[in-house]
Amino acid sequence: MDTYMEKEMQVGKTGGLKACPNESKAYAFTKRGFDITASLAALIILSPVLLLTAVAVYIDDPGPVIYSNELVGKGGKPFRILKFRSMYRNAAEIAVSAHADKGDASVTFKLANDPRVTRVGRFIRRACIDELPQLVNILRGDMSFVGPRPLPPYAFKQLTEYDRQRYMVRGGLLCYWQISDRSKVTLEEWMDMDIRYINEASVWTDLKILLMTVPALFMTIWKNY
């Protein structure tokens, strides 16, 4: 499969960090073993939540309950990420140009007060429930629990060669950026966080991020409501 990186990445003269991935086989085995075990267990334990969410999404706007979107993974290899559908089926037909508040048209573009988002969609986004199907992505190896957050192709194209070092490892559901105050983190700081994670990656680092995710998640939900 073609990738989004046609040549080996070189660190630009930015004065930033050089990514040095943890190449320990023991770490790789432990990390993948945890991803498989934890994602499978989570899918089983959270199955009632997954089922109720699927039903709610369908009742609110009949149609597919899962949305698939292409993201860029390790080495620039594209994959399809899974999420609960949070927009109307005809979202592409809903005009948004008349809305003054269009959010931040950057790498993480999100339209504030997006009229394309359903009622249930707004709730599951705020509660981060829309991302639960990504447990399947983790189980099949597209991504990991911990790692740089994958981005879509349009965002990948905006990154510098320095930023693209983050694709030297498998992307993840959780990262330093997500346990920080994301609203105050610049793109440059986010990229540095990802590269710092790559250099610090270990079983302990991953465990620390997982443990810190719980209070960070509650804080995000609190702010959203």
C-alpha positions as a printed NumPy array, in Angstrom:
array([[  0.   ,   0.   ,   0.   ],
       [  1.26 ,   3.484,  -0.84 ],
       [  2.11 ,   5.755,   2.053],
       [  2.035,   9.49 ,   2.583],
       [  5.795,   9.556,   3.1  ],
       [  7.699,   8.699,  -0.06 ],
       [ 11.164,   9.152,   1.403],
       [ 12.888,   8.815,   4.752],
       [ 12.085,  11.756,   6.994],
       [ 14.892,  14.118,   7.905],
       [ 14.793,  16.51 ,  10.823],
       [ 14.651,  20.086,   9.579],
       [ 16.76 ,  22.888,  11.025],
       [ 14.159,  23.859,  13.57 ],
       [ 16.218,  23.475,  16.73 ],
       [ 13.697,  20.889,  17.887],
       [ 13.989,  17.326,  19.093],
       [ 15.16 ,  14.319,  17.149],
       [ 12.881,  11.321,  17.579],
       [ 14.581,   8.139,  18.755],
       [ 11.946,   5.368,  19.035],
       [ 12.255,   2.648,  21.669],
       [ 13.336,  -0.377,  19.601],
       [ 13.24 ,  -2.86 ,  22.493],
       [ 11.525,  -6.091,  21.426],
       [ 10.364,  -6.632,  24.996],
       [  8.625,  -3.231,  25.014],
       [  7.044,  -3.84 ,  21.607],
       [  5.767,  -7.278,  22.71 ],
       [  4.397,  -5.927,  26.007],
       [  2.747,  -2.939,  24.346],
       [  1.04 ,  -5.017,  21.655],
       [ -0.009,  -7.65 ,  24.188],
       [ -1.608,  -4.988,  26.358],
       [ -3.366,  -3.409,  23.354],
       [ -4.921,  -6.732,  22.333],
       [ -5.938,  -7.777,  25.853],
       [ -7.207,  -4.395,  27.031],
       [ -9.101,  -3.506,  23.845],
       [-10.824,  -6.901,  23.759],
       [-11.748,  -6.644,  27.445],
       [-13.002,  -3.081,  26.995],
       [-15.161,  -4.075,  24.029],
       [-16.776,  -6.816,  26.123],
       [-17.252,  -4.701,  29.261],
       [-18.517,  -1.661,  27.351],
       [-20.747,  -3.658,  24.991],
       [-23.964,  -2.336,  26.667],
       [-22.746,   1.251,  26.174],
       [-21.78 ,   0.52 ,  22.578],
       [-25.185,  -1.033,  21.882],
       [-27.167,   1.791,  23.514],
       [-25.103,   4.408,  21.66 ],
       [-25.667,   2.648,  18.337],
       [-29.416,   2.559,  18.97 ],
       [-29.486,   6.233,  20.016],
       [-27.519,   7.296,  16.92 ],
       [-29.9  ,   5.389,  14.655],
       [-33.081,   6.68 ,  16.328],
       [-31.857,  10.278,  16.172],
       [-31.007,  10.014,  12.465],
       [-31.703,   6.615,  10.82 ],
       [-28.757,   5.305,   8.832],
       [-25.283,   3.846,   9.413],
       [-24.224,   4.175,  13.05 ],
       [-20.48 ,   3.861,  12.364],
       [-18.47 ,   6.48 ,  10.497],
       [-15.185,   5.548,   8.827],
       [-12.552,   8.136,   7.985],
       [ -9.058,   7.841,   6.506],
       [ -6.171,   8.809,   8.764],
       [ -2.413,   8.589,   8.377],
       [ -0.716,   5.957,  10.504],
       [  2.798,   4.728,  11.204],
       [  5.214,   5.35 ,   8.351],
       [  2.592,   7.4  ,   6.525],
       [  0.433,   4.33 ,   5.874],
       [ -3.279,   5.226,   5.627],
       [ -5.963,   3.334,   7.532],
       [ -9.677,   3.713,   8.216],
       [-10.543,   4.858,  11.722],
       [-13.937,   3.98 ,  13.223],
       [-16.206,   6.327,  15.164],
       [-19.883,   6.519,  16.021],
       [-21.578,   8.764,  13.471],
       [-22.236,  12.149,  15.055],
       [-23.403,  14.042,  11.953],
       [-26.566,  13.866,   9.879],
       [-26.436,  11.511,   6.909],
       [-26.86 ,  14.469,   4.561],
       [-24.201,  16.533,   6.331],
       [-22.509,  17.336,   3.022],
       [-25.699,  19.076,   1.869],
       [-26.023,  21.3  ,   4.944],
       [-24.601,  24.757,   4.313],
       [-22.132,  26.022,   6.892],
       [-20.675,  29.005,   5.019],
       [-23.25 ,  31.364,   6.537],
       [-22.05 ,  30.628,  10.06 ],
       [-19.661,  33.261,  11.349],
       [-17.989,  31.032,  13.918],
       [-16.089,  28.446,  11.936],
       [-13.646,  27.397,  14.589],
       [ -9.936,  27.095,  13.918],
       [ -9.22 ,  26.23 ,  10.29 ],
       [ -5.976,  24.466,  11.111],
       [ -4.667,  20.949,  11.526],
       [ -7.403,  20.215,  14.061],
       [-10.233,  22.009,  12.299],
       [-13.559,  21.813,  14.11 ],
       [-16.545,  23.958,  13.354],
       [-17.994,  25.454,  16.518],
       [-21.77 ,  24.966,  16.833],
       [-21.683,  22.802,  13.728],
       [-25.242,  22.529,  12.329],
       [-24.337,  19.184,  10.762],
       [-23.998,  17.504,  14.174],
       [-27.033,  15.645,  15.512],
       [-28.414,  15.989,  19.04 ],
       [-27.019,  12.612,  20.033],
       [-23.841,  13.481,  18.163],
       [-23.24 ,  16.527,  20.328],
       [-23.632,  14.438,  23.484],
       [-21.364,  11.556,  22.443],
       [-18.712,  14.011,  21.239],
       [-18.708,  15.88 ,  24.546],
       [-18.558,  12.625,  26.492],
       [-15.919,  11.195,  24.105],
       [-18.201,   8.188,  23.511],
       [-17.97 ,   8.658,  19.741],
       [-14.381,   7.364,  19.856],
       [-15.146,   4.031,  21.548],
       [-15.274,   2.091,  18.213],
       [-11.561,   2.872,  17.905],
       [-11.068,  -0.02 ,  20.306],
       [-11.534,  -2.156,  17.182],
       [ -8.737,  -0.213,  15.464],
       [ -6.493,  -0.936,  18.447],
       [ -7.427,  -4.624,  18.467],
       [ -6.546,  -5.067,  14.791],
       [ -3.291,  -3.117,  15.088],
       [ -4.113,   0.084,  13.211],
       [ -3.228,   2.07 ,  16.324],
       [ -2.304,   1.65 ,  19.982],
       [ -3.814,   2.817,  23.256],
       [ -0.906,   5.223,  23.71 ],
       [  0.871,   7.091,  20.938],
       [  0.728,  10.265,  18.818],
       [ -2.835,  11.003,  17.777],
       [ -3.355,  10.064,  14.069],
       [ -4.348,  12.907,  11.765],
       [ -6.217,  13.008,   8.429],
       [ -4.323,  13.411,   5.12 ],
       [ -5.156,  17.127,   4.768],
       [ -3.597,  17.775,   8.177],
       [ -0.598,  15.558,   7.439],
       [  0.197,  17.671,   4.375],
       [  0.407,  20.783,   6.564],
       [  3.08 ,  19.295,   8.828],
       [  6.781,  20.016,   8.489],
       [  9.404,  17.293,   8.137],
       [ 10.218,  17.866,  11.797],
       [  6.566,  17.298,  12.787],
       [  6.36 ,  14.124,  10.706],
       [  8.779,  12.368,  13.015],
       [  5.661,  11.531,  15.027],
       [  4.838,   8.929,  12.345],
       [  7.879,   6.837,  13.222],
       [  5.695,   4.954,  15.714],
       [  2.134,   3.619,  15.717],
       [ -0.466,   6.281,  16.473],
       [ -2.569,   6.067,  19.591],
       [ -5.881,   6.838,  21.221],
       [ -4.151,   8.67 ,  24.088],
       [ -1.089,  10.916,  24.225],
       [  0.548,  13.735,  26.178],
       [ -1.555,  16.267,  24.245],
       [ -4.812,  14.687,  25.362],
       [ -3.922,  14.753,  29.052],
       [ -2.926,  18.421,  28.863],
       [ -5.073,  21.531,  28.565],
       [ -5.531,  21.113,  24.808],
       [ -7.17 ,  24.514,  24.349],
       [ -3.934,  26.192,  25.441],
       [ -1.48 ,  24.001,  23.51 ],
       [ -0.159,  25.35 ,  20.206],
       [  0.441,  23.087,  17.212],
       [  4.202,  23.425,  17.691],
       [  3.917,  22.401,  21.351],
       [  1.686,  19.47 ,  20.41 ],
       [  4.219,  18.172,  17.883],
       [  7.02 ,  18.539,  20.451],
       [  4.903,  16.579,  22.959],
       [  4.533,  13.723,  20.459],
       [  8.248,  13.611,  19.723],
       [  9.024,  13.771,  23.447],
       [  6.698,  10.8  ,  23.943],
       [  8.58 ,   8.828,  21.289],
       [ 11.854,   9.497,  23.12 ],
       [ 10.375,   8.623,  26.523],
       [  8.269,   5.647,  25.404],
       [  8.32 ,   2.778,  27.897],
       [  5.878,   0.601,  29.793],
       [  5.965,   3.089,  32.67 ],
       [  5.369,   6.102,  30.383],
       [  2.388,   4.393,  28.752],
       [  0.969,   3.423,  32.148],
       [  1.405,   6.989,  33.414],
       [ -0.51 ,   8.395,  30.429],
       [ -3.28 ,   5.816,  30.866],
       [ -3.663,   6.683,  34.562],
       [ -3.626,  10.433,  33.9  ],
       [ -6.296,  10.049,  31.223],
       [ -9.092,   9.419,  33.759],
       [ -8.966,  12.841,  35.486],
       [ -8.188,  14.541,  32.155],
       [-11.265,  12.935,  30.585],
       [-13.535,  14.06 ,  33.425],
       [-12.096,  17.566,  33.173],
       [-12.779,  17.652,  29.417],
       [-16.371,  16.47 ,  29.912],
       [-16.848,  19.022,  32.73 ],
       [-15.652,  21.867,  30.474],
       [-17.856,  20.704,  27.596],
       [-20.929,  20.878,  29.802]])
